[in-house]
Amino acid sequence: MKRMIVVGAMVCAAAMSSAQLNWETPSNIAARGGVVFPFDENTREAMADTPIGVGFEVFLDRPFFSDAGEASLTFDWFARGLNGDKGNITMLALNQRFYSTDPAVTPIGERSYYFVGVGMAFINVLGDTTEESFAGRIGAGKELGLHMYAEAAVTVTEDTSAGNGTSAGIYLGYRF
């Protein structure tokens, strides 16, 4: 309980300090949080009823495939709580975001997008070991203003003896 209070206080302090800044456009760093729904029954039982999902994203200077999108490196963490006990899935992926409208016409803060990504997942849900797995992400999102966005994603991993990270998540994010 103490950890939750400390984390909540840190989030409030960060939100208050960032409210004092006057940013013209979003930077290339984003953070998101939400809930994750594992598809695998054993993983779902081991991770609790509603595991949390936390993600950080660093946007790269150039897109991989198209001038109408953005490339990013993402770090995602799915857990049954903030205490770090067994029940964690960590993913590192390279992603390409494609905007559904021309970014030159639609202003930042009003765009819709979809994305795909590939990377590695580190799974520690069942048993006492952490195992690596190839992973993929696919999803869609909508900018809710200059800095806020909502996103839905499906993550697919291989089945390992440490668990299966295939899941769906719903997130609310902030682009700094």
Biotite code that builds the C-alpha atoms (Angstrom):
import biotite.structure as struc

atoms = struc.array([
    struc.Atom([0.000, 0.000, 0.000], chain_id="A", res_id=1, res_name="MET", atom_name="CA", element="C"),
    struc.Atom([2.870, 2.372, 0.812], chain_id="A", res_id=2, res_name="LYS", atom_name="CA", element="C"),
    struc.Atom([4.348, 1.809, -2.637], chain_id="A", res_id=3, res_name="ARG", atom_name="CA", element="C"),
    struc.Atom([1.052, 2.703, -4.304], chain_id="A", res_id=4, res_name="MET", atom_name="CA", element="C"),
    struc.Atom([0.892, 5.954, -2.315], chain_id="A", res_id=5, res_name="ILE", atom_name="CA", element="C"),
    struc.Atom([4.483, 6.822, -3.260], chain_id="A", res_id=6, res_name="VAL", atom_name="CA", element="C"),
    struc.Atom([3.852, 6.064, -6.946], chain_id="A", res_id=7, res_name="VAL", atom_name="CA", element="C"),
    struc.Atom([0.632, 8.109, -6.867], chain_id="A", res_id=8, res_name="GLY", atom_name="CA", element="C"),
    struc.Atom([2.439, 11.050, -5.258], chain_id="A", res_id=9, res_name="ALA", atom_name="CA", element="C"),
    struc.Atom([5.186, 10.875, -7.886], chain_id="A", res_id=10, res_name="MET", atom_name="CA", element="C"),
    struc.Atom([2.637, 10.869, -10.718], chain_id="A", res_id=11, res_name="VAL", atom_name="CA", element="C"),
    struc.Atom([0.823, 13.860, -9.194], chain_id="A", res_id=12, res_name="CYS", atom_name="CA", element="C"),
    struc.Atom([4.095, 15.766, -8.748], chain_id="A", res_id=13, res_name="ALA", atom_name="CA", element="C"),
    struc.Atom([5.107, 15.051, -12.349], chain_id="A", res_id=14, res_name="ALA", atom_name="CA", element="C"),
    struc.Atom([1.702, 16.149, -13.633], chain_id="A", res_id=15, res_name="ALA", atom_name="CA", element="C"),
    struc.Atom([1.812, 19.395, -11.649], chain_id="A", res_id=16, res_name="MET", atom_name="CA", element="C"),
    struc.Atom([5.357, 20.228, -12.744], chain_id="A", res_id=17, res_name="SER", atom_name="CA", element="C"),
    struc.Atom([4.629, 19.523, -16.403], chain_id="A", res_id=18, res_name="SER", atom_name="CA", element="C"),
    struc.Atom([1.523, 21.722, -16.246], chain_id="A", res_id=19, res_name="ALA", atom_name="CA", element="C"),
    struc.Atom([3.802, 24.708, -15.636], chain_id="A", res_id=20, res_name="GLN", atom_name="CA", element="C"),
    struc.Atom([5.619, 24.221, -18.933], chain_id="A", res_id=21, res_name="LEU", atom_name="CA", element="C"),
    struc.Atom([4.425, 25.735, -22.205], chain_id="A", res_id=22, res_name="ASN", atom_name="CA", element="C"),
    struc.Atom([5.208, 23.208, -24.921], chain_id="A", res_id=23, res_name="TRP", atom_name="CA", element="C"),
    struc.Atom([4.345, 24.141, -28.479], chain_id="A", res_id=24, res_name="GLU", atom_name="CA", element="C"),
    struc.Atom([4.409, 20.612, -29.885], chain_id="A", res_id=25, res_name="THR", atom_name="CA", element="C"),
    struc.Atom([4.815, 17.154, -28.365], chain_id="A", res_id=26, res_name="PRO", atom_name="CA", element="C"),
    struc.Atom([8.339, 15.806, -27.991], chain_id="A", res_id=27, res_name="SER", atom_name="CA", element="C"),
    struc.Atom([9.505, 12.388, -29.100], chain_id="A", res_id=28, res_name="ASN", atom_name="CA", element="C"),
    struc.Atom([8.880, 10.652, -25.749], chain_id="A", res_id=29, res_name="ILE", atom_name="CA", element="C"),
    struc.Atom([5.567, 9.159, -24.606], chain_id="A", res_id=30, res_name="ALA", atom_name="CA", element="C"),
    struc.Atom([4.280, 7.146, -21.646], chain_id="A", res_id=31, res_name="ALA", atom_name="CA", element="C"),
    struc.Atom([1.080, 5.127, -21.370], chain_id="A", res_id=32, res_name="ARG", atom_name="CA", element="C"),
    struc.Atom([-0.764, 3.044, -18.826], chain_id="A", res_id=33, res_name="GLY", atom_name="CA", element="C"),
    struc.Atom([-3.782, 0.788, -18.916], chain_id="A", res_id=34, res_name="GLY", atom_name="CA", element="C"),
    struc.Atom([-5.157, -2.679, -18.401], chain_id="A", res_id=35, res_name="VAL", atom_name="CA", element="C"),
    struc.Atom([-4.098, -5.887, -20.137], chain_id="A", res_id=36, res_name="VAL", atom_name="CA", element="C"),
    struc.Atom([-6.195, -8.972, -20.805], chain_id="A", res_id=37, res_name="PHE", atom_name="CA", element="C"),
    struc.Atom([-4.062, -12.145, -21.322], chain_id="A", res_id=38, res_name="PRO", atom_name="CA", element="C"),
    struc.Atom([-5.534, -14.660, -23.777], chain_id="A", res_id=39, res_name="PHE", atom_name="CA", element="C"),
    struc.Atom([-3.827, -17.714, -22.253], chain_id="A", res_id=40, res_name="ASP", atom_name="CA", element="C"),
    struc.Atom([-5.839, -19.140, -19.325], chain_id="A", res_id=41, res_name="GLU", atom_name="CA", element="C"),
    struc.Atom([-2.783, -20.134, -17.231], chain_id="A", res_id=42, res_name="ASN", atom_name="CA", element="C"),
    struc.Atom([-1.205, -16.700, -17.702], chain_id="A", res_id=43, res_name="THR", atom_name="CA", element="C"),
    struc.Atom([-4.490, -14.983, -16.866], chain_id="A", res_id=44, res_name="ARG", atom_name="CA", element="C"),
    struc.Atom([-4.869, -16.970, -13.632], chain_id="A", res_id=45, res_name="GLU", atom_name="CA", element="C"),
    struc.Atom([-1.266, -16.327, -12.572], chain_id="A", res_id=46, res_name="ALA", atom_name="CA", element="C"),
    struc.Atom([-1.382, -12.588, -13.291], chain_id="A", res_id=47, res_name="MET", atom_name="CA", element="C"),
    struc.Atom([-4.653, -11.800, -11.442], chain_id="A", res_id=48, res_name="ALA", atom_name="CA", element="C"),
    struc.Atom([-7.977, -10.557, -12.712], chain_id="A", res_id=49, res_name="ASP", atom_name="CA", element="C"),
    struc.Atom([-6.827, -7.315, -14.357], chain_id="A", res_id=50, res_name="THR", atom_name="CA", element="C"),
    struc.Atom([-3.077, -6.958, -14.852], chain_id="A", res_id=51, res_name="PRO", atom_name="CA", element="C"),
    struc.Atom([-1.698, -3.495, -15.414], chain_id="A", res_id=52, res_name="ILE", atom_name="CA", element="C"),
    struc.Atom([0.173, -2.441, -18.524], chain_id="A", res_id=53, res_name="GLY", atom_name="CA", element="C"),
    struc.Atom([2.763, 0.336, -18.584], chain_id="A", res_id=54, res_name="VAL", atom_name="CA", element="C"),
    struc.Atom([4.609, 1.479, -21.677], chain_id="A", res_id=55, res_name="GLY", atom_name="CA", element="C"),
    struc.Atom([7.226, 3.992, -22.749], chain_id="A", res_id=56, res_name="PHE", atom_name="CA", element="C"),
    struc.Atom([7.852, 5.030, -26.325], chain_id="A", res_id=57, res_name="GLU", atom_name="CA", element="C"),
    struc.Atom([10.715, 6.916, -27.947], chain_id="A", res_id=58, res_name="VAL", atom_name="CA", element="C"),
    struc.Atom([9.941, 8.193, -31.436], chain_id="A", res_id=59, res_name="PHE", atom_name="CA", element="C"),
    struc.Atom([12.794, 7.964, -33.924], chain_id="A", res_id=60, res_name="LEU", atom_name="CA", element="C"),
    struc.Atom([13.826, 10.662, -36.399], chain_id="A", res_id=61, res_name="ASP", atom_name="CA", element="C"),
    struc.Atom([12.674, 8.768, -39.507], chain_id="A", res_id=62, res_name="ARG", atom_name="CA", element="C"),
    struc.Atom([9.884, 6.294, -40.236], chain_id="A", res_id=63, res_name="PRO", atom_name="CA", element="C"),
    struc.Atom([10.826, 2.826, -41.474], chain_id="A", res_id=64, res_name="PHE", atom_name="CA", element="C"),
    struc.Atom([8.367, 2.537, -44.368], chain_id="A", res_id=65, res_name="PHE", atom_name="CA", element="C"),
    struc.Atom([6.404, 5.690, -45.051], chain_id="A", res_id=66, res_name="SER", atom_name="CA", element="C"),
    struc.Atom([6.631, 9.451, -44.842], chain_id="A", res_id=67, res_name="ASP", atom_name="CA", element="C"),
    struc.Atom([3.074, 9.455, -43.445], chain_id="A", res_id=68, res_name="ALA", atom_name="CA", element="C"),
    struc.Atom([4.022, 7.869, -40.123], chain_id="A", res_id=69, res_name="GLY", atom_name="CA", element="C"),
    struc.Atom([6.504, 7.596, -37.299], chain_id="A", res_id=70, res_name="GLU", atom_name="CA", element="C"),
    struc.Atom([8.892, 4.894, -36.141], chain_id="A", res_id=71, res_name="ALA", atom_name="CA", element="C"),
    struc.Atom([9.420, 4.217, -32.466], chain_id="A", res_id=72, res_name="SER", atom_name="CA", element="C"),
    struc.Atom([11.134, 2.018, -29.930], chain_id="A", res_id=73, res_name="LEU", atom_name="CA", element="C"),
    struc.Atom([8.747, 0.813, -27.224], chain_id="A", res_id=74, res_name="THR", atom_name="CA", element="C"),
    struc.Atom([9.212, -0.741, -23.816], chain_id="A", res_id=75, res_name="PHE", atom_name="CA", element="C"),
    struc.Atom([6.105, -2.426, -22.404], chain_id="A", res_id=76, res_name="ASP", atom_name="CA", element="C"),
    struc.Atom([5.627, -4.055, -19.017], chain_id="A", res_id=77, res_name="TRP", atom_name="CA", element="C"),
    struc.Atom([2.600, -6.178, -18.102], chain_id="A", res_id=78, res_name="PHE", atom_name="CA", element="C"),
    struc.Atom([2.336, -7.123, -14.434], chain_id="A", res_id=79, res_name="ALA", atom_name="CA", element="C"),
    struc.Atom([-0.134, -8.207, -11.812], chain_id="A", res_id=80, res_name="ARG", atom_name="CA", element="C"),
    struc.Atom([1.019, -5.350, -9.572], chain_id="A", res_id=81, res_name="GLY", atom_name="CA", element="C"),
    struc.Atom([3.741, -2.791, -8.991], chain_id="A", res_id=82, res_name="LEU", atom_name="CA", element="C"),
    struc.Atom([5.683, -4.893, -6.472], chain_id="A", res_id=83, res_name="ASN", atom_name="CA", element="C"),
    struc.Atom([7.714, -6.833, -9.076], chain_id="A", res_id=84, res_name="GLY", atom_name="CA", element="C"),
    struc.Atom([6.689, -10.323, -7.936], chain_id="A", res_id=85, res_name="ASP", atom_name="CA", element="C"),
    struc.Atom([6.426, -13.178, -10.400], chain_id="A", res_id=86, res_name="LYS", atom_name="CA", element="C"),
    struc.Atom([3.854, -12.356, -13.030], chain_id="A", res_id=87, res_name="GLY", atom_name="CA", element="C"),
    struc.Atom([5.759, -10.005, -15.331], chain_id="A", res_id=88, res_name="ASN", atom_name="CA", element="C"),
    struc.Atom([5.989, -9.772, -19.091], chain_id="A", res_id=89, res_name="ILE", atom_name="CA", element="C"),
    struc.Atom([8.437, -7.231, -20.504], chain_id="A", res_id=90, res_name="THR", atom_name="CA", element="C"),
    struc.Atom([8.617, -6.393, -24.196], chain_id="A", res_id=91, res_name="MET", atom_name="CA", element="C"),
    struc.Atom([11.014, -4.322, -26.285], chain_id="A", res_id=92, res_name="LEU", atom_name="CA", element="C"),
    struc.Atom([9.885, -3.642, -29.867], chain_id="A", res_id=93, res_name="ALA", atom_name="CA", element="C"),
    struc.Atom([10.482, -1.511, -32.947], chain_id="A", res_id=94, res_name="LEU", atom_name="CA", element="C"),
    struc.Atom([7.200, -0.086, -34.256], chain_id="A", res_id=95, res_name="ASN", atom_name="CA", element="C"),
    struc.Atom([5.909, 1.776, -37.271], chain_id="A", res_id=96, res_name="GLN", atom_name="CA", element="C"),
    struc.Atom([2.912, 4.074, -36.811], chain_id="A", res_id=97, res_name="ARG", atom_name="CA", element="C"),
    struc.Atom([0.789, 4.825, -39.911], chain_id="A", res_id=98, res_name="PHE", atom_name="CA", element="C"),
    struc.Atom([-1.597, 7.782, -39.823], chain_id="A", res_id=99, res_name="TYR", atom_name="CA", element="C"),
    struc.Atom([-5.001, 7.254, -41.422], chain_id="A", res_id=100, res_name="SER", atom_name="CA", element="C"),
    struc.Atom([-5.009, 10.795, -42.799], chain_id="A", res_id=101, res_name="THR", atom_name="CA", element="C"),
    struc.Atom([-2.271, 12.930, -44.304], chain_id="A", res_id=102, res_name="ASP", atom_name="CA", element="C"),
    struc.Atom([-0.300, 14.443, -41.382], chain_id="A", res_id=103, res_name="PRO", atom_name="CA", element="C"),
    struc.Atom([0.306, 17.559, -43.475], chain_id="A", res_id=104, res_name="ALA", atom_name="CA", element="C"),
    struc.Atom([-3.460, 18.181, -43.607], chain_id="A", res_id=105, res_name="VAL", atom_name="CA", element="C"),
    struc.Atom([-4.677, 16.860, -40.232], chain_id="A", res_id=106, res_name="THR", atom_name="CA", element="C"),
    struc.Atom([-3.219, 18.810, -37.299], chain_id="A", res_id=107, res_name="PRO", atom_name="CA", element="C"),
    struc.Atom([-1.358, 17.132, -34.465], chain_id="A", res_id=108, res_name="ILE", atom_name="CA", element="C"),
    struc.Atom([-3.836, 16.221, -31.780], chain_id="A", res_id=109, res_name="GLY", atom_name="CA", element="C"),
    struc.Atom([-6.611, 15.113, -34.147], chain_id="A", res_id=110, res_name="GLU", atom_name="CA", element="C"),
    struc.Atom([-5.010, 12.191, -35.997], chain_id="A", res_id=111, res_name="ARG", atom_name="CA", element="C"),
    struc.Atom([-5.974, 8.514, -35.930], chain_id="A", res_id=112, res_name="SER", atom_name="CA", element="C"),
    struc.Atom([-3.364, 5.839, -36.541], chain_id="A", res_id=113, res_name="TYR", atom_name="CA", element="C"),
    struc.Atom([-2.598, 2.159, -36.604], chain_id="A", res_id=114, res_name="TYR", atom_name="CA", element="C"),
    struc.Atom([0.726, 0.502, -35.876], chain_id="A", res_id=115, res_name="PHE", atom_name="CA", element="C"),
    struc.Atom([2.709, -2.716, -36.183], chain_id="A", res_id=116, res_name="VAL", atom_name="CA", element="C"),
    struc.Atom([5.815, -3.750, -34.306], chain_id="A", res_id=117, res_name="GLY", atom_name="CA", element="C"),
    struc.Atom([8.242, -6.620, -33.794], chain_id="A", res_id=118, res_name="VAL", atom_name="CA", element="C"),
    struc.Atom([10.614, -7.360, -30.963], chain_id="A", res_id=119, res_name="GLY", atom_name="CA", element="C"),
    struc.Atom([11.420, -9.575, -28.003], chain_id="A", res_id=120, res_name="MET", atom_name="CA", element="C"),
    struc.Atom([9.399, -10.430, -24.904], chain_id="A", res_id=121, res_name="ALA", atom_name="CA", element="C"),
    struc.Atom([10.813, -11.582, -21.581], chain_id="A", res_id=122, res_name="PHE", atom_name="CA", element="C"),
    struc.Atom([8.231, -13.703, -19.790], chain_id="A", res_id=123, res_name="ILE", atom_name="CA", element="C"),
    struc.Atom([8.216, -14.633, -16.086], chain_id="A", res_id=124, res_name="ASN", atom_name="CA", element="C"),
    struc.Atom([4.695, -15.761, -15.222], chain_id="A", res_id=125, res_name="VAL", atom_name="CA", element="C"),
    struc.Atom([4.777, -19.526, -14.617], chain_id="A", res_id=126, res_name="LEU", atom_name="CA", element="C"),
    struc.Atom([7.643, -21.279, -12.849], chain_id="A", res_id=127, res_name="GLY", atom_name="CA", element="C"),
    struc.Atom([10.845, -19.707, -11.533], chain_id="A", res_id=128, res_name="ASP", atom_name="CA", element="C"),
    struc.Atom([12.555, -18.781, -14.793], chain_id="A", res_id=129, res_name="THR", atom_name="CA", element="C"),
    struc.Atom([12.391, -15.929, -17.279], chain_id="A", res_id=130, res_name="THR", atom_name="CA", element="C"),
    struc.Atom([12.262, -16.953, -20.926], chain_id="A", res_id=131, res_name="GLU", atom_name="CA", element="C"),
    struc.Atom([12.669, -14.945, -24.099], chain_id="A", res_id=132, res_name="GLU", atom_name="CA", element="C"),
    struc.Atom([10.209, -15.019, -26.975], chain_id="A", res_id=133, res_name="SER", atom_name="CA", element="C"),
    struc.Atom([9.786, -13.291, -30.295], chain_id="A", res_id=134, res_name="PHE", atom_name="CA", element="C"),
    struc.Atom([6.890, -10.866, -30.062], chain_id="A", res_id=135, res_name="ALA", atom_name="CA", element="C"),
    struc.Atom([4.710, -8.716, -32.254], chain_id="A", res_id=136, res_name="GLY", atom_name="CA", element="C"),
    struc.Atom([2.329, -5.813, -31.664], chain_id="A", res_id=137, res_name="ARG", atom_name="CA", element="C"),
    struc.Atom([-0.549, -4.488, -33.706], chain_id="A", res_id=138, res_name="ILE", atom_name="CA", element="C"),
    struc.Atom([-3.103, -1.883, -32.783], chain_id="A", res_id=139, res_name="GLY", atom_name="CA", element="C"),
    struc.Atom([-4.828, 1.417, -33.362], chain_id="A", res_id=140, res_name="ALA", atom_name="CA", element="C"),
    struc.Atom([-4.971, 4.744, -31.593], chain_id="A", res_id=141, res_name="GLY", atom_name="CA", element="C"),
    struc.Atom([-6.447, 8.209, -31.586], chain_id="A", res_id=142, res_name="LYS", atom_name="CA", element="C"),
    struc.Atom([-4.886, 11.482, -30.483], chain_id="A", res_id=143, res_name="GLU", atom_name="CA", element="C"),
    struc.Atom([-7.144, 13.131, -27.893], chain_id="A", res_id=144, res_name="LEU", atom_name="CA", element="C"),
    struc.Atom([-5.442, 16.495, -28.036], chain_id="A", res_id=145, res_name="GLY", atom_name="CA", element="C"),
    struc.Atom([-1.957, 17.859, -28.401], chain_id="A", res_id=146, res_name="LEU", atom_name="CA", element="C"),
    struc.Atom([-0.416, 15.507, -25.814], chain_id="A", res_id=147, res_name="HIS", atom_name="CA", element="C"),
    struc.Atom([-3.003, 12.842, -24.864], chain_id="A", res_id=148, res_name="MET", atom_name="CA", element="C"),
    struc.Atom([-3.839, 9.690, -26.825], chain_id="A", res_id=149, res_name="TYR", atom_name="CA", element="C"),
    struc.Atom([-5.835, 6.485, -26.440], chain_id="A", res_id=150, res_name="ALA", atom_name="CA", element="C"),
    struc.Atom([-4.608, 3.195, -27.832], chain_id="A", res_id=151, res_name="GLU", atom_name="CA", element="C"),
    struc.Atom([-5.737, -0.416, -28.147], chain_id="A", res_id=152, res_name="ALA", atom_name="CA", element="C"),
    struc.Atom([-3.117, -3.063, -28.878], chain_id="A", res_id=153, res_name="ALA", atom_name="CA", element="C"),
    struc.Atom([-2.764, -6.799, -29.292], chain_id="A", res_id=154, res_name="VAL", atom_name="CA", element="C"),
    struc.Atom([0.566, -8.351, -28.334], chain_id="A", res_id=155, res_name="THR", atom_name="CA", element="C"),
    struc.Atom([1.461, -11.820, -29.627], chain_id="A", res_id=156, res_name="VAL", atom_name="CA", element="C"),
    struc.Atom([4.274, -13.953, -28.174], chain_id="A", res_id=157, res_name="THR", atom_name="CA", element="C"),
    struc.Atom([5.411, -17.528, -28.472], chain_id="A", res_id=158, res_name="GLU", atom_name="CA", element="C"),
    struc.Atom([4.239, -20.071, -25.922], chain_id="A", res_id=159, res_name="ASP", atom_name="CA", element="C"),
    struc.Atom([7.023, -20.747, -23.394], chain_id="A", res_id=160, res_name="THR", atom_name="CA", element="C"),
    struc.Atom([7.279, -22.787, -20.208], chain_id="A", res_id=161, res_name="SER", atom_name="CA", element="C"),
    struc.Atom([7.386, -19.448, -18.318], chain_id="A", res_id=162, res_name="ALA", atom_name="CA", element="C"),
    struc.Atom([4.022, -18.395, -19.774], chain_id="A", res_id=163, res_name="GLY", atom_name="CA", element="C"),
    struc.Atom([2.445, -16.867, -22.843], chain_id="A", res_id=164, res_name="ASN", atom_name="CA", element="C"),
    struc.Atom([2.299, -13.091, -23.242], chain_id="A", res_id=165, res_name="GLY", atom_name="CA", element="C"),
    struc.Atom([-0.346, -12.970, -25.962], chain_id="A", res_id=166, res_name="THR", atom_name="CA", element="C"),
    struc.Atom([-2.808, -10.350, -24.778], chain_id="A", res_id=167, res_name="SER", atom_name="CA", element="C"),
    struc.Atom([-4.936, -7.323, -25.588], chain_id="A", res_id=168, res_name="ALA", atom_name="CA", element="C"),
    struc.Atom([-4.543, -3.973, -23.862], chain_id="A", res_id=169, res_name="GLY", atom_name="CA", element="C"),
    struc.Atom([-6.307, -0.645, -23.612], chain_id="A", res_id=170, res_name="ILE", atom_name="CA", element="C"),
    struc.Atom([-4.155, 2.376, -22.776], chain_id="A", res_id=171, res_name="TYR", atom_name="CA", element="C"),
    struc.Atom([-4.282, 6.090, -22.124], chain_id="A", res_id=172, res_name="LEU", atom_name="CA", element="C"),
    struc.Atom([-1.042, 7.874, -22.931], chain_id="A", res_id=173, res_name="GLY", atom_name="CA", element="C"),
    struc.Atom([0.741, 11.207, -22.736], chain_id="A", res_id=174, res_name="TYR", atom_name="CA", element="C"),
    struc.Atom([3.279, 12.447, -25.271], chain_id="A", res_id=175, res_name="ARG", atom_name="CA", element="C"),
    struc.Atom([5.704, 14.802, -23.516], chain_id="A", res_id=176, res_name="PHE", atom_name="CA", element="C"),
])
